[in-house]
Amino acid sequence: MATLTINAEDEKRVKSLGFLNNKGTDNFSGRVITVNGKITANQLKCLSDAANLYGNGIVTMTTRLTIECQGIPYDKIEDFRKYIAKEGLITGGTGAKVRPIVSCKGTTCKYGLIDTFALSEEIHERFFVGYGDVKLPHKFKIAVGGCPNSCVKPDLNDIGIVGQMVPNFDEAICKGCKKCSIEAACPVGAPKVVDKILKINPEECNKCGRCIGQCHFNAIKDGTPGYKIYIGGRWGKRIAIGKPLHYIFTNKEEVLNVIENALLLYCKEGKTGERFSTTIERIGFENVEKQLLFNEILEK
C-alpha cells in the first residue's frame, strides 16, 4: 500500500473543497454536489468521463445524495474540478456549514403531498449556496420529505420538513356508517365512528391524506396541504430524534423563514463543535420554538 506523503495542511485544504483522502494513499474521493440527488444525463456522462480520466473509474453515492469519484491523485484535483465545471458541477459538502439538502421523490411519488424537488431546490439556493460562506458551530443538515412515510428520515436531521394534508372533515355530512370507508383507509387508526359520528383523533392523525375522497358521502372530500417541521434531529455516535414544532405550516415562505431563524439562532447560541440538537437541549425546546416562530403565527 502506498505511503501517505500529503501533509496535514494540504489534506485540510482539499477537504474544504470536498476531497476526502482515500486512507493509506495519496488519492482522494471528490465529492460532487447534486441538488437533492438530481443530475442531468449530460452531467452523469461528464462525471463518468472525469472518473476515468482523473480517478480510478469508481463512482459512489453518499447518504446526502452527493456523488464521489474515487482515486483522484492530489495533483489532479484541480484538473478534475475544471473538467466537471463544464457541466456546471462543483465539489464541496464538507465543514461546519449547511450541508447539501436531501429530499425524497415526493414530486413524482404517489404518496407525495408537496413538491419536494421544488422546495429542496429553493432551500439549496437560499441556504446551501446563500449561506455557503457562513461558518456554523457544526455541520447543519436539512431534509425534505413528501409525506409522513418519512423515507429520507427528516426527524434525524437538524431540520426536517414533512409534507402534510390536513383532512377537511364535514361532520354534518357524516352518516356514521357501520362500515366506515374512512376508518378502512386510514393506515394509523386515527378515525373511529363513535355514537354514529366519525371522530378523528388529532394525536393519532399524521396528516397523510389517505382519507381524502374515501367517504361515499364526501364527508372528507378535500384537505389543506401543509408542512410539519422537526428540529434537532441527529444520527451518528449519538442519536437524537427531532421534535416537531407545534404548528402545521401552510405557507412555504413561513417554512423558509423558520429555517433562516434556526440558522441565525444556531450562529448566536451554538457553541463551537456543538450540534444543533445539543444547543436545543441546553437552552430549551420551548425557548427555541418561540424564537423560530414569528409573531403572526404566535398570534393565531
C-alpha positions in Angstrom: 0.0 0.0 0.0 1.3 3.4 -0.9 2.8 5.6 1.9 0.8 8.8 2.6 3.0 11.8 1.6 0.5 14.6 1.6 0.9 16.8 4.7 -1.9 17.6 7.1 -2.3 21.2 5.8 -2.7 20.1 2.2 -5.2 17.4 3.3 -7.2 20.0 5.2 -7.2 22.5 2.3 -8.6 20.0 -0.2 -11.1 18.6 2.3 -12.6 22.1 2.4 -13.0 21.7 -1.4 -14.8 18.4 -1.0 -11.9 16.0 -1.4 -11.5 13.3 1.2 -8.4 11.2 1.5 -8.6 7.5 0.5 -6.9 6.1 3.6 -3.4 4.8 3.2 -2.9 6.5 -0.2 -2.2 9.9 -1.8 -5.5 9.7 -3.6 -8.8 11.4 -2.8 -12.6 11.0 -3.4 -14.0 14.1 -5.0 -17.4 14.9 -3.5 -19.6 16.3 -6.2 -22.7 18.3 -5.2 -26.1 17.5 -6.6 -29.3 19.4 -6.0 -31.4 16.9 -4.0 -29.7 14.0 -5.8 -30.9 15.1 -9.2 -28.4 15.5 -12.1 -28.8 15.6 -15.9 -27.8 12.8 -18.3 -25.1 15.1 -19.6 -23.7 15.7 -16.1 -23.8 12.0 -15.5 -21.7 11.4 -18.6 -19.3 14.2 -17.6 -18.8 12.5 -14.2 -18.2 9.2 -15.8 -15.6 10.6 -18.1 -13.9 12.5 -15.2 -13.8 9.4 -13.0 -12.0 7.5 -15.8 -9.7 10.4 -16.7 -8.6 11.5 -13.2 -9.8 8.8 -10.8 -9.9 5.0 -10.7 -13.2 4.8 -12.5 -15.3 4.1 -9.4 -18.3 6.4 -8.6 -20.2 6.1 -5.3 -23.2 7.7 -3.7 -23.3 9.3 -0.3 -26.1 9.4 2.3 -26.5 13.1 1.5 -27.2 12.4 -2.2 -23.9 13.7 -3.4 -21.6 11.7 -5.7 -18.0 10.7 -5.0 -15.4 9.9 -7.7 -12.6 7.8 -6.0 -8.9 7.5 -6.5 -8.1 11.1 -7.7 -4.4 11.9 -7.1 -3.7 15.1 -5.2 -2.1 16.7 -8.2 -5.1 16.0 -10.4 -7.7 17.6 -8.1 -7.8 21.0 -9.9 -8.0 19.2 -13.3 -10.9 17.2 -12.1 -12.7 20.3 -10.8 -12.2 22.2 -14.1 -13.4 19.2 -16.1 -16.8 18.8 -14.3 -17.3 22.6 -14.2 -18.0 22.3 -18.0 -21.4 20.8 -17.0 -22.0 23.2 -14.1 -20.9 20.7 -11.4 -18.9 21.7 -8.3 -17.3 19.9 -5.4 -17.8 20.6 -1.6 -20.3 19.5 1.0 -17.9 19.3 4.0 -17.2 21.5 7.0 -19.2 23.4 9.7 -21.8 24.8 7.4 -25.1 23.9 5.7 -24.7 20.6 4.0 -26.3 19.5 0.7 -30.1 19.3 1.0 -31.7 15.9 0.6 -35.3 15.1 -0.4 -37.4 12.2 -1.3 -39.1 11.8 -4.7 -42.3 13.3 -3.4 -42.8 15.3 -6.5 -43.4 12.1 -8.5 -44.3 9.6 -5.8 -48.0 8.7 -5.5 -47.8 9.4 -1.7 -46.2 12.8 -2.1 -48.1 15.7 -0.6 -45.8 18.5 -1.6 -43.4 19.3 -4.4 -40.2 18.1 -2.7 -38.0 18.8 -5.7 -39.0 22.5 -5.9 -38.9 23.1 -2.2 -35.5 21.4 -1.7 -34.1 23.3 -4.7 -35.2 26.6 -3.2 -33.7 25.6 0.1 -30.5 24.6 -1.7 -30.2 28.0 -3.4 -31.1 30.1 -0.3 -29.2 28.2 2.4 -26.6 25.8 0.9 -25.5 28.4 -1.7 -26.6 31.6 0.1 -25.0 30.6 3.4 -22.0 28.9 1.8 -19.5 31.3 3.5 -21.2 31.3 6.9 -19.3 29.2 9.4 -21.6 27.5 11.9 -20.8 25.8 15.2 -21.0 22.4 13.4 -22.5 20.9 10.3 -26.2 21.5 9.6 -28.3 19.0 7.7 -31.8 19.7 6.2 -34.1 17.1 4.7 -37.4 17.4 2.9 -39.9 14.5 3.0 -43.0 14.4 0.8 -45.3 12.6 3.3 -45.3 11.1 6.8 -43.7 7.9 5.4 -40.5 9.9 6.1 -38.3 7.9 3.7 -35.4 10.4 4.0 -35.8 10.4 7.8 -36.5 14.1 8.2 -36.6 13.8 12.0 -33.0 12.7 12.1 -31.8 15.9 10.5 -31.1 19.3 12.2 -34.2 20.5 10.4 -36.7 18.1 8.7 -39.7 19.1 6.7 -42.6 16.7 6.1 -45.5 17.2 3.7 -48.9 17.2 5.3 -52.5 17.0 4.2 -54.9 18.1 6.9 -58.3 16.5 6.2 -61.3 18.9 6.0 -64.0 16.8 7.7 -67.6 18.0 7.3 -69.3 16.4 10.3 -72.8 17.5 9.0 -72.4 15.1 6.0 -71.2 12.1 8.0 -73.8 9.3 8.1 -71.9 7.3 10.8 -71.8 4.2 8.6 -71.4 0.9 10.3 -68.6 0.1 7.9 -66.8 3.4 7.6 -64.6 3.7 4.5 -62.5 6.4 6.2 -61.7 4.0 9.0 -60.7 1.4 6.5 -58.5 3.8 4.5 -56.5 5.2 7.5 -53.2 3.4 8.0 -52.8 4.6 11.6 -56.3 4.1 13.0 -56.9 7.7 13.8 -60.6 7.9 12.8 -63.3 6.0 14.6 -67.1 6.1 14.4 -68.3 6.8 17.9 -72.0 7.2 18.7 -72.8 7.2 15.0 -70.4 10.0 14.1 -66.9 9.9 12.8 -64.2 11.2 15.2 -60.6 11.8 14.2 -58.1 11.6 17.0 -55.8 14.6 16.4 -53.0 13.0 18.4 -53.1 9.9 16.1 -53.7 11.5 12.8 -50.4 12.0 10.9 -52.0 14.1 8.1 -51.0 11.6 5.4 -54.1 12.4 3.3 -55.1 8.8 2.6 -58.6 9.5 3.8 -59.3 12.3 1.2 -62.1 11.3 -1.1 -62.7 7.9 0.5 -66.1 8.8 2.1 -69.0 7.7 -0.2 -70.9 10.8 1.0 -68.0 13.3 0.6 -67.6 14.0 4.3 -63.8 14.4 3.6 -63.7 15.5 0.0 -60.5 17.5 0.3 -57.7 18.6 2.6 -55.4 21.5 3.4 -51.8 21.0 2.3 -49.1 22.0 4.7 -45.7 21.4 6.2 -44.5 19.9 9.5 -41.1 20.9 10.8 -38.9 18.8 13.0 -35.8 20.4 14.7 -32.8 18.9 16.5 -32.5 15.5 14.8 -29.1 13.8 14.6 -27.7 10.5 13.7 -24.2 9.1 14.3 -22.4 8.2 17.5 -25.1 9.9 19.5 -28.7 9.8 18.1 -31.4 12.4 18.7 -34.9 12.2 17.4 -36.1 15.6 16.2 -39.1 17.2 17.9 -41.9 18.7 15.8 -42.8 22.4 16.2 -46.4 22.7 17.5 -47.7 24.2 14.3 -48.6 22.9 10.8 -47.3 25.5 8.3 -49.5 26.2 5.2 -47.2 28.7 3.6 -43.8 27.9 2.0 -42.4 31.3 3.0 -43.1 30.5 6.6 -41.1 27.3 6.3 -38.1 29.1 4.7 -38.2 31.8 7.4 -38.1 29.1 10.1 -35.0 27.6 8.5 -33.4 31.0 8.4 -34.4 31.8 12.0 -32.9 28.4 13.1 -29.6 29.1 11.3 -29.4 32.6 12.9 -30.2 31.2 16.3 -27.6 28.5 15.9 -24.9 31.0 14.9 -25.8 33.1 18.0 -26.4 30.5 20.6 -24.5 27.4 19.5 -21.0 26.6 20.9 -18.2 25.6 18.6 -18.3 21.9 17.9 -21.9 21.6 19.3 -24.7 20.1 17.1 -28.0 22.0 16.8 -29.7 19.2 18.9 -27.3 19.9 21.8 -28.0 23.7 21.5 -31.7 23.0 21.8 -31.2 20.7 24.8 -29.1 23.3 26.5 -31.3 26.4 26.0 -34.7 24.5 26.0 -37.0 23.4 23.2 -39.8 25.8 24.1 -37.3 28.7 24.1 -36.0 27.7 20.7 -39.6 27.2 19.3 -40.6 30.7 20.4 -37.5 32.2 18.6 -38.1 30.2 15.4 -41.8 31.1 15.1 -42.7 34.6 14.1 -45.3 36.9 15.6 -48.1 36.4 13.0 -48.0 32.6 13.9 -47.8 33.0 17.6 -50.8 35.3 17.5 -53.0 32.8 15.6 
